[in-house]
Structures are given as structure tokens and as C-alpha cells.
Amino acid sequence: MNPVGSLLVSQQMQLTRSLLVKRFAQDVVGPKVREMDENEMMDPSVIKGLFEQGVRNSRLPFTESCSRSSQLMGIETSAEHGGAETSFTSAIIAIEELAKVDPSVSVLCDVHNTLVNTVIRKYGTPEQHEKWLPQLAESKARHQSFECACRHVP
């Protein structure tokens, strides 16, 4: 594919990801915002959705090639380690889309990606990458993964 075609496909995929995050925020997060605020607690289905935000049943273009990249808790983490393997720009777009509906969910996603995952990706040893990045990116260890960020918040 030529550079212009590649750029257009990349832009289309980024737009599709943005639409998928927007749909998730509106359909999953939106209806629970008031209850989460009143209870001062994140709904477990929202947390699960951040990890598993899949698009298998979506009718949007490019969703088959974006299915892994719509996952929101390992945005920049490599696919080898269970992440979406997308760009920092994609992370910012996802975080902004979430913030439009609920800033708390957005901050949760942002801190998990930019503080926890990034520190391990950039400064961790290969052994730490193998141990922690899959757990931080995939839902099977979501409760353990949040401990890293939540322990420091009074």
C-alpha cells in the first residue's frame, strides 16, 4: 500500500476506534453515571467493559481489524502482551471520549494506561513485561491490576 493509502486507512481506523469508544461510553457508562456517583463506587460492569470493550458484533467499518485495538486498558501495550498496540494519540482520543460521559471512568482508564502500564513498558525488565503487561491489559486479572493505581489514592 502506498503511504497515502496507508495514512487514510490509519485515519479511518482511528475514527472507527473513536466511534467505538463513544458508543461504549454512551451505551455502557452513561446509564450508570448517576448511580456510580451516588454510591461513590465504580460499577463492575464498567470496569469489565473497559478491559473487554470488543467490537465483534459491531457494524462499523474496519471493526474486524480494530477489535483488539478497541480494548481500553492496554491501549499502547503490545498485542504480544494482550494490549491494543495503538498510539498515544489513540489513548488520548479514547480518554476524551470517555470524559465526555464520565470523567471518573476516563481518569481510571487514563491512570491505568499512562501511569501503570507505561512505567512497566518503559522501565520494566523483559521478565516484568511478561509477568505484568498481560495481566494489566486483560480482564482476567483486572482486580489485581487496579491495586497498582488504587493503593495510592486515599
C-alpha positions in Angstrom: 0.0 0.0 0.0 1.3 3.5 -0.8 2.0 6.0 2.0 -1.2 8.0 1.3 -3.4 4.9 1.3 -1.8 3.7 4.5 -2.4 7.1 6.1 -6.1 7.0 5.0 -6.5 3.5 6.4 -4.9 4.6 9.7 -7.1 7.6 9.9 -10.2 5.5 9.2 -9.2 3.0 11.9 -8.6 5.8 14.4 -12.0 7.3 13.6 -13.6 3.9 14.0 -11.9 3.4 17.3 -13.2 6.8 18.4 -16.8 5.9 17.4 -16.5 2.6 19.2 -15.3 4.2 22.4 -18.0 6.8 22.1 -20.6 4.1 21.7 -19.3 2.2 24.7 -19.3 5.4 26.8 -22.8 6.3 25.9 -24.3 2.8 26.0 -22.5 1.2 28.9 -21.1 4.0 31.0 -23.8 6.7 30.5 -26.7 4.8 32.1 -24.7 4.1 35.2 -23.1 7.5 35.8 -25.6 8.8 38.3 -25.7 5.5 40.3 -21.9 5.3 40.4 -21.7 9.0 41.6 -24.4 8.5 44.3 -22.7 5.2 45.5 -19.2 6.7 45.2 -18.2 3.4 43.5 -17.3 2.2 40.0 -19.8 -0.3 38.6 -18.0 -3.7 38.0 -19.6 -4.0 34.5 -18.0 -0.7 33.5 -14.6 -1.9 34.7 -15.1 -5.2 32.8 -16.2 -3.3 29.8 -13.0 -1.2 29.8 -11.0 -4.4 29.6 -13.2 -6.2 27.1 -14.5 -3.4 25.0 -14.8 -5.6 22.0 -16.5 -4.9 18.7 -17.2 -8.4 17.3 -20.8 -7.6 16.7 -20.3 -4.0 15.5 -21.4 -3.0 12.1 -18.9 -0.1 11.8 -16.3 -0.2 9.1 -12.9 -1.7 9.9 -14.1 -3.3 13.1 -12.6 -6.6 12.4 -9.1 -5.1 12.2 -9.9 -2.8 15.2 -11.3 -5.5 17.5 -8.1 -5.8 19.6 -7.4 -2.1 19.3 -10.7 -1.1 20.9 -9.6 -2.7 24.2 -9.1 0.2 26.6 -6.9 -0.9 29.4 -3.8 -1.7 27.3 -4.0 0.9 24.6 -0.3 1.2 24.0 0.7 -2.2 25.2 1.9 -4.6 22.5 -0.5 -7.3 21.1 2.1 -9.9 22.2 1.2 -8.8 25.8 -2.5 -8.7 25.3 -2.8 -5.0 24.5 -4.2 -3.0 21.7 -0.8 -1.9 20.4 -2.0 1.6 19.3 -0.6 5.0 19.7 -0.6 7.6 22.4 -2.9 9.7 20.2 -5.4 6.8 20.3 -5.2 6.7 24.1 -5.9 10.5 24.3 -8.9 10.2 21.9 -10.3 7.3 23.9 -9.8 9.1 27.2 -11.5 12.2 25.8 -14.5 10.2 24.6 -14.9 8.6 28.0 -14.5 12.0 29.7 -17.5 13.4 27.7 -19.7 10.9 29.5 -18.0 10.4 32.9 -14.7 11.9 33.9 -14.2 9.3 36.7 -14.2 6.5 34.2 -11.9 8.5 32.0 -9.4 9.1 34.8 -9.5 5.4 35.7 -8.6 4.5 32.1 -6.0 7.3 31.8 -4.2 6.4 35.1 -4.2 2.7 34.3 -2.7 3.3 30.8 -0.4 6.3 31.3 0.9 5.6 34.8 0.8 1.9 35.5 1.2 0.4 32.0 3.7 2.9 30.7 6.0 2.6 33.7 6.3 -1.1 33.2 6.6 -0.9 29.4 9.3 1.7 29.6 11.3 0.8 32.7 10.4 -2.9 33.3 12.7 -5.8 32.5 11.6 -8.3 29.9 10.6 -10.6 32.8 8.4 -7.9 34.3 6.9 -7.3 30.8 6.0 -11.0 30.5 4.5 -11.1 34.0 2.6 -7.9 34.4 1.7 -6.5 31.0 -0.7 -9.3 30.1 -2.4 -9.0 33.5 -2.7 -5.3 33.2 -4.2 -5.5 29.7 -6.6 -8.4 30.0 -9.7 -8.7 32.1 -8.8 -12.0 33.8 -6.6 -10.1 36.3 -8.5 -6.8 36.4 -8.9 -6.6 40.1 -5.2 -7.3 40.8 -4.3 -4.7 38.1 -6.2 -1.9 39.7 -4.4 -2.4 43.0 -1.4 -0.7 41.5 -3.2 2.6 40.9 -5.7 2.5 43.7 -3.3 1.9 46.6 -2.0 5.5 46.3 -5.4 7.2 46.4 -6.6 7.9 50.0 
